[in-house]
Amino acid sequence: MTPPRLDTVRSIPTDEFEPLATYDDVIVGGGLTGLVTALLFARRGHTVAVLEAGHIGGLVAGSSAAMVSLLQGAQLQKIHRRTYQGVVDASVQGNREAFDWLIDYADEAGVDLERRDAFTFATTRRGLARVDGEYLVGRAAGLDLVKTVDLDVPFATIGAVRLRDQAQVDPLELLAALTADVRALGGVVVENVRVTGVHAGDPATTHTELGEVRSERVHLTTGAPILDRGLYFAKLSPRRSLGLVLSDVPESDLPEAMYTSVDDPGRSVRSHRGQLLVAGNEHGVGRAASEAVLARDLHDWAGMHWPTARIRRVWSGQDYATPHGVPFVGYLPRGRGRIYLATGYDSWGMTNAISAARMLVSDVVGDNSDWMKTIHHRVTTPVAIGAGLGENLAVAWWLARGWTRALTNPLQPGETPPEGRGRVGSEALAPVARSTVDGETCSLSAVCPHLGGVVAWNDQELTWDCPLHGSRFRPDGTVIEGPTTRGLRRRDA
């Protein structure tokens, strides 16, 4: 499914890819991080090129719920639990500056932005303890949080914390403005060009399916880094969540603020331009029994509380969590000081992306502020190490599970899945992924080319998703996103 208002950005024509062109900075990924990075460099007089494998805003940024807030669910206490207060303070300061930058930019660029209060709320006593924890950690970091029990929502809650005067923005309108401004400063923004590798020479060479370009530096701002140097794919936890845009809700019943729960399953509620936005049901990529069931569950929940609501659009988005709750930003190991990365926003990318972009630029020009230095030099605690080990143990389990289930479920000769369905089985002792979409049946290798995980069928998005590190593929095997740069091999060609 496409996210809301995707045509806003797709209406902007792409620049032409120029093989063997030379730039100061090549940015891989046309999301919020990539475009802000490009704009900040272009404002300093750098020549820049943004290379996007699909459409601008077509993945993480385009499917964002557009909540711009320093109150981010229970994220601050997650960081505190896995690091220490100094890192929490630095994270808040970085997000505060990013928030201010975005507010100023939206005003200058004429991007519609609404100021609203943000709430983190609880519906259970366990959740209330988390709300209290977020209040204490956030207050210690300088946020003007207030406890409350008075929420403008039609479902029962038992406590919340509020941060006034936060914001929400249409992310695609924002990306359109950024794209135009990058081009106005001489930068190029090229869609439909997939980067397949980077050589850290002098200059650095970025390889794509259309040729190569050269630059002083390369910045990887995709959801997960497409290079395995530094093993960041093993340090990230890929997560997906679902969202609904609902109409036919009386204006008097639309929430005036932005609400995020701390209980499971998670729920996020707000309104935008007369429509209700409901998001939640976060889960591991490729690890849900049925994404369609999760979407129906979200719809059922919304219907219980807004009975007249009618679905206008369903979408899902993907993001990556780090073991310590703070994004990875900076030099890529073995990149000879020419390759940088930014990843791991844990579903809070509207401010983290801008914070990361500012860090990428500061790393190059050498004017890191104190909060940037703290983020760069944080100590990895045993708790964070344990979280990372736990995710890698889960990856090993899903690897074994995928192969076992595929090899013990042989496909029958000529077996064709019904429309909209996909099935993983085996042929000649090889895992096979077979699906039928729009009347076309495709048979593919079910083995993800990144690290050999067996993919699973996503019955909501009609894609093949890898449960190991979050790579995703269309029914014909072409890459959508993730650390892989190669598609699933066709078996029916």
C-alpha positions as CSV (number, residue, x, y, z in Angstrom):
1,M,0.0,0.0,0.0
2,T,1.2,3.5,-0.7
3,P,1.4,6.0,2.1
4,P,-0.8,9.1,2.2
5,R,-0.3,11.8,-0.4
6,L,2.6,10.1,-2.2
7,D,1.7,11.9,-5.4
8,T,2.8,15.1,-3.7
9,V,6.5,14.2,-4.3
10,R,6.1,11.9,-7.3
11,S,4.9,14.9,-9.3
12,I,8.4,16.4,-9.1
13,P,10.5,15.1,-12.1
14,T,13.7,13.4,-11.3
15,D,17.1,14.7,-12.4
16,E,19.1,12.7,-14.9
17,F,21.8,10.4,-13.7
18,E,25.2,11.4,-15.1
19,P,27.7,8.6,-15.2
20,L,31.2,9.5,-14.1
21,A,30.1,12.8,-12.7
22,T,32.1,14.2,-9.7
23,Y,30.6,15.7,-6.6
24,D,31.8,16.8,-3.1
25,D,29.2,14.7,-1.4
26,V,27.0,11.8,-2.6
27,I,24.0,11.0,-0.4
28,V,22.5,7.5,-0.8
29,G,18.8,7.6,0.1
30,G,16.2,10.3,-0.6
31,G,14.5,10.3,2.8
32,L,14.4,13.1,5.4
33,T,18.0,12.5,6.5
34,G,19.4,12.4,3.0
35,L,17.6,15.5,1.8
36,V,18.5,17.6,4.9
37,T,22.1,16.4,4.7
38,A,22.2,17.5,1.0
39,L,20.6,20.8,1.8
40,L,23.0,21.6,4.6
41,F,26.0,20.7,2.5
42,A,24.7,22.7,-0.5
43,R,24.2,25.8,1.7
44,R,27.9,25.5,2.5
45,G,28.8,25.5,-1.2
46,H,29.3,21.8,-1.7
47,T,28.3,20.0,-4.9
48,V,25.8,17.3,-3.9
49,A,23.9,14.4,-5.5
50,V,21.1,12.5,-3.8
51,L,20.7,9.0,-5.2
52,E,17.3,7.3,-4.4
53,A,16.6,3.7,-5.4
54,G,12.8,4.4,-5.7
55,H,10.8,7.5,-5.3
56,I,11.5,10.4,-2.9
57,G,9.7,9.6,0.3
58,G,8.6,6.2,-0.9
59,L,9.6,4.3,2.2
60,V,10.3,5.4,5.8
61,A,9.8,9.1,5.5
62,G,6.7,8.8,3.3
63,S,5.0,6.4,5.7
64,S,5.7,8.4,8.8
65,A,2.9,9.5,11.0
66,A,4.4,12.9,10.9
67,M,4.6,13.5,14.6
68,V,7.4,16.0,15.5
69,S,7.9,15.8,19.2
70,L,10.5,15.7,21.9
71,L,8.2,13.4,23.9
72,Q,8.7,10.1,22.1
73,G,6.6,7.5,23.9
74,A,8.9,5.8,26.4
75,Q,12.1,6.3,24.3
76,L,14.0,8.4,26.9
77,Q,13.8,5.8,29.6
78,K,14.9,3.2,27.1
79,I,18.0,5.2,26.4
80,H,18.5,5.8,30.1
81,R,18.2,2.2,31.0
82,R,20.6,1.1,28.3
83,T,23.1,4.0,28.6
84,Y,23.2,6.8,31.2
85,Q,21.8,10.3,31.8
86,G,24.5,12.1,29.9
87,V,23.5,10.3,26.7
88,V,19.8,11.1,27.4
89,D,20.7,14.8,27.8
90,A,22.6,14.8,24.6
91,S,19.8,13.0,22.7
92,V,17.3,15.5,24.0
93,Q,19.5,18.4,23.0
94,G,20.1,17.1,19.5
95,N,16.4,16.5,19.0
96,R,15.5,19.9,20.5
97,E,17.8,21.7,18.0
98,A,16.4,19.5,15.2
99,F,12.9,20.4,16.2
100,D,13.7,24.1,16.1
101,W,15.4,23.7,12.8
102,L,12.4,22.0,11.3
103,I,9.9,24.6,12.7
104,D,12.0,27.4,11.2
105,Y,12.5,25.6,7.9
106,A,8.8,24.8,7.5
107,D,8.0,28.5,8.1
108,E,10.5,29.7,5.6
109,A,9.5,27.1,2.9
110,G,5.8,27.5,3.4
111,V,5.3,23.9,4.5
112,D,2.1,23.5,6.5
113,L,2.8,22.7,10.1
114,E,0.4,22.3,13.0
115,R,1.4,23.0,16.6
116,R,-0.2,20.5,19.0
117,D,0.4,19.1,22.5
118,A,1.9,15.6,22.7
119,F,0.8,12.9,25.2
120,T,2.4,9.6,26.3
121,F,-0.4,7.6,27.9
122,A,-1.0,4.4,29.7
123,T,-4.0,2.0,29.8
124,T,-2.6,-0.5,32.4
125,R,-0.8,-0.2,35.7
126,R,2.3,-1.5,34.1
127,G,2.1,1.2,31.5
128,L,1.5,3.8,34.2
129,A,4.9,2.9,35.7
130,R,6.5,3.5,32.3
131,V,4.7,6.9,32.0
132,D,6.0,7.8,35.5
133,G,9.5,6.7,34.4
134,E,9.4,8.8,31.2
135,Y,8.3,11.8,33.3
136,L,11.3,11.5,35.7
137,V,13.9,10.9,32.9
138,G,12.5,13.6,30.7
139,R,12.3,16.2,33.5
140,A,15.9,15.4,34.4
141,A,16.8,16.1,30.8
142,G,15.2,19.5,30.9
143,L,11.8,18.8,29.2
144,D,8.8,20.6,30.7
145,L,6.7,17.5,31.2
146,V,3.5,17.6,33.1
147,K,1.5,14.6,34.5
148,T,-2.2,14.5,33.7
149,V,-5.2,12.2,33.7
150,D,-7.4,14.5,31.5
151,L,-7.2,13.2,27.9
152,D,-9.4,14.1,24.9
153,V,-9.8,10.5,23.7
154,P,-12.8,8.1,23.6
155,F,-11.1,5.2,25.3
156,A,-10.1,4.6,28.9
157,T,-6.7,5.7,30.2
158,I,-5.2,5.8,33.7
159,G,-2.5,8.4,33.3
160,A,-0.3,10.3,31.0
161,V,2.5,12.8,30.6
162,R,2.1,15.9,28.4
163,L,4.5,18.1,26.5
164,R,3.0,21.3,25.2
165,D,3.4,22.9,21.8
166,Q,4.9,20.1,19.7
167,A,4.0,19.7,16.0
168,Q,3.0,17.6,13.1
169,V,3.8,18.0,9.5
170,D,2.9,16.4,6.2
171,P,6.2,14.6,5.5
172,L,5.8,14.4,1.8
173,E,5.1,18.2,1.5
174,L,8.3,18.7,3.6
175,L,10.3,16.4,1.3
176,A,9.0,18.2,-1.8
177,A,10.2,21.5,-0.3
178,L,13.6,20.1,0.6
179,T,14.0,18.5,-2.9
180,A,13.2,21.9,-4.6
181,D,15.7,23.7,-2.3
182,V,18.5,21.3,-2.9
183,R,18.0,21.7,-6.7
184,A,17.8,25.5,-6.4
185,L,21.3,25.4,-4.8
186,G,22.7,23.3,-7.7
187,G,22.3,19.9,-6.2
188,V,20.8,16.9,-8.1
189,V,18.2,14.5,-6.8
190,V,18.0,11.4,-8.9
191,E,15.2,8.8,-8.5
192,N,15.2,5.2,-9.6
193,V,18.9,4.6,-9.3
194,R,19.9,1.9,-6.9
195,V,23.4,2.0,-5.4
196,T,25.1,-1.4,-5.4
197,G,28.4,-0.6,-3.7
198,V,30.9,2.0,-2.6
199,H,34.7,1.9,-3.1
200,A,36.5,4.1,-0.5
201,G,39.2,5.3,-2.8
202,D,40.5,8.8,-3.6
203,P,38.0,9.9,-4.7
204,A,35.3,7.5,-3.4
205,T,33.4,5.7,-6.1
206,T,29.7,5.0,-5.8
207,H,28.5,2.1,-8.0
208,T,24.9,2.0,-9.2
209,E,22.9,0.0,-11.7
210,L,23.2,2.9,-14.2
211,G,26.9,3.5,-13.8
212,E,29.2,5.1,-11.3
213,V,29.9,8.5,-9.8
214,R,32.8,9.9,-7.8
215,S,32.9,12.1,-4.8
216,E,35.0,13.2,-1.8
217,R,32.6,11.6,0.6
218,V,29.6,9.2,0.5
219,H,26.8,9.4,3.1
220,L,24.6,6.3,3.6
221,T,21.2,7.5,4.8
222,T,19.1,4.5,3.9
223,G,17.0,2.8,6.5
224,A,19.7,0.1,7.0
225,P,23.2,0.6,5.6
226,I,23.7,-1.1,2.2
227,L,27.3,-1.9,3.1
228,D,28.2,-4.6,5.6
229,R,31.3,-2.9,6.9
230,G,31.0,-2.4,10.6
231,L,28.3,-5.1,10.7
232,Y,25.6,-2.6,11.4
233,F,23.0,-4.9,10.0
234,A,23.7,-7.2,13.0
235,K,23.4,-4.2,15.5
236,L,19.9,-3.2,14.3
237,S,16.5,-4.6,14.9
238,P,14.2,-4.1,11.9
239,R,10.6,-3.2,12.9
240,R,7.4,-2.5,11.0
241,S,4.2,-0.9,12.1
242,L,0.9,-0.2,10.5
243,G,-1.2,2.9,10.0
244,L,-4.7,3.9,9.0
245,V,-6.1,7.1,7.6
246,L,-9.8,7.2,8.5
247,S,-12.5,9.6,7.3
248,D,-16.2,10.2,8.3
249,V,-15.3,11.0,11.9
250,P,-17.3,14.0,13.2
251,E,-15.0,17.0,13.7
252,S,-16.0,17.2,17.3
253,D,-14.7,13.6,17.9
254,L,-11.3,14.2,16.3
255,P,-8.5,14.4,18.8
256,E,-6.9,17.8,19.2
257,A,-3.6,16.6,20.5
258,M,-1.2,13.7,19.5
259,Y,-1.3,10.6,21.6
260,T,1.1,7.7,21.9
261,S,0.6,4.7,24.2
262,V,3.3,2.8,26.2
263,D,1.3,-0.4,26.4
264,D,1.3,-3.4,24.1
265,P,0.0,-3.4,21.5
266,G,1.1,0.1,20.8
267,R,-1.4,2.8,19.6
268,S,-0.8,6.2,18.2
269,V,-3.7,8.6,17.6
270,R,-4.0,12.0,16.1
271,S,-6.0,13.9,13.4
272,H,-4.8,15.7,10.3
273,R,-6.8,17.8,7.8
274,G,-10.1,16.5,9.1
275,Q,-9.1,12.8,9.0
276,L,-8.2,10.5,11.8
277,L,-4.7,8.8,11.9
278,V,-4.3,5.6,13.9
279,A,-1.0,3.7,14.0
280,G,0.4,0.8,15.9
281,N,0.9,-3.0,16.1
282,E,4.7,-2.8,15.8
283,H,6.4,-6.2,15.0
284,G,9.6,-7.6,13.7
285,V,10.0,-7.6,9.9
286,G,8.9,-10.9,8.4
287,R,8.0,-12.3,11.8
288,A,4.3,-11.6,12.0
289,A,1.9,-14.5,11.3
290,S,-0.2,-12.1,9.2
291,E,0.2,-8.4,8.6
292,A,-3.3,-8.3,7.2
293,V,-4.6,-9.6,10.6
294,L,-2.7,-6.9,12.3
295,A,-4.2,-4.2,10.0
296,R,-7.7,-5.6,10.7
297,D,-7.0,-5.6,14.4
298,L,-6.0,-1.9,14.2
299,H,-9.2,-1.2,12.2
300,D,-11.3,-3.0,14.7
301,W,-9.8,-1.1,17.6
302,A,-10.4,2.2,15.8
303,G,-14.0,1.1,15.0
304,M,-14.7,0.5,18.6
305,H,-13.9,4.0,19.6
306,W,-14.9,5.9,16.4
307,P,-17.8,3.8,15.1
308,T,-18.4,6.0,12.0
309,A,-14.8,5.8,10.8
310,R,-14.2,4.6,7.3
311,I,-10.8,3.5,6.0
312,R,-9.3,5.8,3.4
313,R,-5.9,4.2,3.2
314,V,-3.8,1.6,4.9
315,W,0.0,1.7,5.0
316,S,2.9,0.3,6.9
317,G,6.4,1.7,7.6
318,Q,9.7,0.2,8.5
319,D,12.4,1.5,10.9
320,Y,15.4,0.1,12.8
321,A,16.1,0.2,16.5
322,T,19.7,0.2,18.0
323,P,20.6,-1.7,21.1
324,H,21.0,1.5,23.1
325,G,18.1,3.5,21.7
326,V,20.4,6.2,20.1
327,P,21.0,6.3,16.3
328,F,24.3,5.3,14.8
329,V,25.8,8.3,13.1
330,G,29.3,8.9,11.9
331,Y,32.2,7.3,10.1
332,L,31.7,3.8,8.7
333,P,34.5,1.5,9.7
334,R,37.0,0.7,6.9
335,G,35.7,3.6,5.0
336,R,39.0,5.5,5.0
337,G,37.2,8.6,6.4
338,R,35.2,8.9,3.2
339,I,32.1,6.9,4.0
340,Y,29.5,8.0,6.7
341,L,26.3,6.5,7.8
342,A,23.1,7.4,9.8
343,T,20.6,4.8,10.9
344,G,18.5,3.5,13.8
345,Y,15.8,6.1,14.6
346,D,13.5,3.6,16.3
347,S,10.3,5.0,14.8
348,W,11.1,8.6,15.8
349,G,12.7,9.8,12.7
350,M,11.2,13.3,12.2
351,T,13.6,14.8,14.7
352,N,16.3,12.1,14.8
353,A,16.7,12.3,11.0
354,I,17.5,16.0,11.2
355,S,19.7,15.6,14.2
356,A,21.6,12.9,12.3
357,A,21.9,15.1,9.2
358,R,23.4,17.9,11.3
359,M,25.9,15.5,12.8
360,L,27.0,14.2,9.4
361,V,27.7,17.7,8.2
362,S,29.4,18.7,11.4
363,D,31.6,15.6,11.2
364,V,32.9,16.8,7.9
365,V,33.4,20.5,8.7
366,G,34.7,19.8,12.2
367,D,32.4,21.8,14.3
368,N,30.8,19.1,16.6
369,S,28.9,20.6,19.5
370,D,29.1,19.1,23.0
371,W,26.0,16.9,22.5
372,M,27.4,15.5,19.3
373,K,30.6,14.6,21.0
374,T,28.7,12.8,23.8
375,I,26.8,10.7,21.2
376,H,30.0,9.9,19.4
377,H,31.9,8.8,22.5
378,R,29.2,7.1,24.5
379,V,30.1,3.9,26.3
380,T,28.4,0.7,25.3
381,T,26.9,-0.7,28.6
382,P,26.3,-4.3,29.4
383,V,22.6,-3.7,29.1
384,A,23.0,-2.5,25.5
385,I,25.3,-5.4,24.8
386,G,22.7,-7.8,26.1
387,A,20.0,-6.3,24.0
388,G,22.2,-6.7,20.9
389,L,23.0,-10.3,21.8
390,G,19.3,-11.0,22.3
391,E,18.4,-9.7,18.8
392,N,21.2,-11.8,17.2
393,L,20.0,-14.9,19.0
394,A,16.5,-14.2,17.6
395,V,18.1,-13.9,14.1
396,A,19.7,-17.3,14.5
397,W,16.4,-18.8,15.6
398,W,14.5,-17.3,12.6
399,L,17.3,-18.5,10.3
400,A,16.9,-22.1,11.5
401,R,13.1,-21.9,11.5
402,G,12.9,-20.6,8.0
403,W,15.1,-23.3,6.5
404,T,13.4,-26.1,8.5
405,R,9.9,-25.1,7.5
406,A,10.8,-24.6,3.9
407,L,12.6,-28.0,3.5
408,T,9.9,-29.9,5.3
409,N,7.1,-28.5,3.1
410,P,7.7,-29.5,-0.5
411,L,5.8,-27.7,-3.2
412,Q,3.7,-29.8,-5.5
413,P,4.4,-29.8,-9.3
414,G,2.4,-27.0,-10.9
415,E,1.2,-25.7,-7.5
416,T,-0.2,-22.1,-7.9
417,P,-1.1,-20.0,-4.9
418,P,-4.5,-18.2,-5.0
419,E,-4.5,-14.5,-5.9
420,G,-2.8,-12.3,-3.3
421,R,-1.2,-15.3,-1.6
422,G,2.4,-16.5,-1.3
423,R,3.8,-19.8,-0.1
424,V,7.3,-20.9,0.8
425,G,8.2,-24.6,0.3
426,S,11.0,-26.6,-1.3
427,E,11.8,-28.0,-4.7
428,A,14.8,-30.3,-5.2
429,L,15.9,-29.5,-1.6
430,A,16.0,-25.7,-2.3
431,P,13.7,-23.2,-0.6
432,V,11.3,-21.6,-3.1
433,A,9.0,-18.6,-2.7
434,R,5.9,-18.7,-5.0
435,S,3.2,-16.0,-5.1
436,T,0.3,-14.9,-7.3
437,V,-0.3,-11.1,-7.6
438,D,-2.5,-9.5,-10.3
439,G,-2.9,-12.8,-12.0
440,E,0.9,-13.4,-12.4
441,T,2.5,-16.3,-10.6
442,C,6.2,-15.9,-9.8
443,S,8.6,-18.6,-8.5
444,L,11.7,-17.3,-6.8
445,S,14.5,-18.5,-4.6
446,A,13.3,-18.0,-1.1
447,V,16.8,-17.4,0.2
448,C,17.6,-13.7,0.9
449,P,20.9,-12.8,-0.9
450,H,22.1,-10.8,2.0
451,L,22.8,-13.5,4.6
452,G,20.8,-16.5,3.6
453,G,17.6,-16.1,5.6
454,V,14.4,-17.6,4.2
455,V,11.8,-14.9,3.3
456,A,8.2,-14.9,4.5
457,W,5.1,-13.7,2.7
458,N,3.6,-10.3,3.8
459,D,-0.1,-10.6,3.1
460,Q,-0.8,-6.9,3.6
461,E,1.9,-5.4,1.4
462,L,2.1,-8.4,-0.9
463,T,5.9,-8.6,-0.5
464,W,8.6,-11.1,0.5
465,D,10.2,-10.0,3.8
466,C,13.3,-11.4,5.4
467,P,13.0,-12.0,9.1
468,L,16.8,-11.7,9.7
469,H,17.7,-8.1,8.9
470,G,14.7,-6.6,7.3
471,S,15.3,-6.9,3.5
472,R,12.1,-6.8,1.5
473,F,11.3,-7.8,-2.1
474,R,8.4,-7.4,-4.6
475,P,6.6,-10.5,-5.8
476,D,8.9,-10.6,-8.9
477,G,12.0,-10.6,-6.6
478,T,13.2,-7.0,-7.0
479,V,14.5,-5.2,-4.0
480,I,12.4,-2.8,-2.0
481,E,14.5,-2.0,1.0
482,G,16.9,-3.4,3.5
483,P,20.6,-4.1,3.6
484,T,20.6,-6.2,0.5
485,T,21.4,-4.8,-2.9
486,R,20.4,-7.8,-4.9
487,G,16.9,-9.3,-5.6
488,L,15.6,-12.8,-5.2
489,R,16.7,-15.0,-8.0
490,R,13.9,-16.0,-10.5
491,R,13.3,-19.8,-10.8
492,D,10.6,-19.6,-13.5
493,A,12.5,-17.5,-16.1
